[in-house]
């Protein structure tokens, strides 16, 4: 949490979306004054939502997000889980994918949240 404060360097943050299983990290963020939103961790539905948002161009990533783009390219379904009839991604090199899914499914999928458009920032 202290590293996050340093990284933000005074930039205001309304809330931090966190994996709900990260109890000690959530406690640390709370201790440092951050508002924490526990992410909705629905994996399959979250992946479907991210795919829909990408395909409909409702979200996009800057070329400077090199690690995120690299993870998109390496994100694959687990063939052993598929043999058991389960749809699960391989849990490897997926931190950015989890973060994208948490944000999309927890924030963008929330009807009560006002999401700004690119034009609000002078982007097209």
Secondary structure, DSSP 8 states (H G I E B T S, - for coil): -HHHHHHHTT---S-EEE-TT-HHHHHHHHHTT--EEE----HHHHHHHHHHHHHTTS----TT-HHHHHHHHH--B-HHHHHTT---B--SS-HHHHHHHHHIIIIIT-TTS----GGGGT--
